[in-house]
Amino acid sequence: MGKERRIVITGMSALTPIGLSVEEYWNSMMNCVSGAANITYFDTSRVETKFACELKGFDPNNYIDKKTARRVDKFNQYALSAAELALRDANLDPEKMSIEDKEKTGVIVGSGIGGIQTFYQQAIVNHTQGPAKISPFFIPMLIPDMACGQISIQYGFKGPNHCVVSACATANSNMIDAFLMIKNGLADIIISGGSEASISEIGIAGFNSARALSLRNDSPQTASRPFDSTRDGFVMGEGGAILILEELEHAKTRGAKIYAEFVGVGMSADAYHMTAPDPDGRGAKLAMLRALESANLKPEDIDYINMHGTSTGLGDIAETKSIKSVFGEHAYKLNLSSTKSMTGHLLGAAGGVEAIASILATVHDIIPPTINFVNADPDCDLNYTFNKPQPRKVNYSLSNAFGFGGHNTTVIFKKYEN
């Protein structure tokens, strides 16, 4: 039996509402910056929620050619741009890679919703001008798998190529697939993560109808307030995050910098409800236990948990219950936080940006905060690192992502030591 293949993170990118690079994103978290503001993309007079966490200052032409940018939906612009930044960060130049390396390099990148803006626009065209006027790029712009397809076409990567769609667990699900592919020898490098661009009239209206979004229009910047007793729903965000997963020996051979080791994965289903979590957090508990088992860790080994923490009444309590169930007394010794308090909820990209926050916590030994906390909730009584970062030695960080449909995912990262 061969030596166990270990997976490390050698490149990262983050296009977020609080920064268009990993450095900007981290600095904003350390300074407790909120990305929420009034929506500028469309006239909000017909929707209840009038604010979101938009991607400010993004220009796809800074990362991809103009022709490609015109032929893809915004979610794909984010994915392609994030992939370019992550490859640069990993010091991977596709033009200098051998054919053999490209055949062992995969792309597993997903989107929870895909091209919703394209769908909306083309539905209007169909209604007002007729089917003959539908764009020939409509279907390729719409489907979520086109992000990974376009990235592989752009760079000539011929390894495993697909996307997993699991709502707000999408990025984690894709990273878990990438982890398992490398672990089993099907690839040496995989570009993985998620992207989302759902801030549109139909996107906001849909989540409003589901009673999922905050209605705090008088104070957008403080609307995302996980674990606060006055929380009233999540704040929609957008963006993209890509992580470069690489087999350890391959990374060492090419002299790559290594951010962290990716050591554990867990998945489960609530089998409970389309949109509401299991109120006792049993599915989330199972995902975390499986991740600990796959990493060969005890609960007390974990130092930090980046919680799914959406700022919804049911979700924050259910996840808190699941953590208490898994970690027992150690739950009260952990640092936890919800970085969605700053970025908003990036839906299919959330797991990616939050994995990066978890990894950087192991790099810098600092816990990102949960901002906007004022009012205690007796059902949320753990250490959520409220309102300011906290220094702490972080050897292992765990990141949760859950999705509509009852999808639960957990990933674990370890501080890298050569």
Buried (B, 14 or more C-beta within 10 A) or exposed (E): EEEEBBBBBBBBBBBBBBBBBBEBBBEBBBEBBBBBBEBEBBEBEEBBBBBBBBBEEBEBEEBBEEEBBEBBBBBBBBBBBBBBBBBEBBEBEEEEBEEEBBBBBBBBBBBBBBBBBBBEBBEEBBEEEEEEEBBEBBEBBBBBBBBBBBBBBBBEBBBBBBBBBBBBBBBBBBBBBBBBBBBEEBBBBBBBBBBBBBBBBBBBBBBBEEEBBBBBEEEBBBBBBBBBBEBBBBBBBBBBBBBBBBBBEBBBEBEBEBBBBBBBBBBBBBEBEEBBBBBBBBBBBBBBBBBBEBBEBEBEBBBBBBBBBBBBBBBBBBBBBBBBBBBEEBBEEBBBBBBBBBBBBBBBBBBBBBBBBBBBBBBBBBBBBBBBBEEEBEEBEBBBBBEEBBEBEBBBBBBBBBBBBBBBBBBBBBBBEE
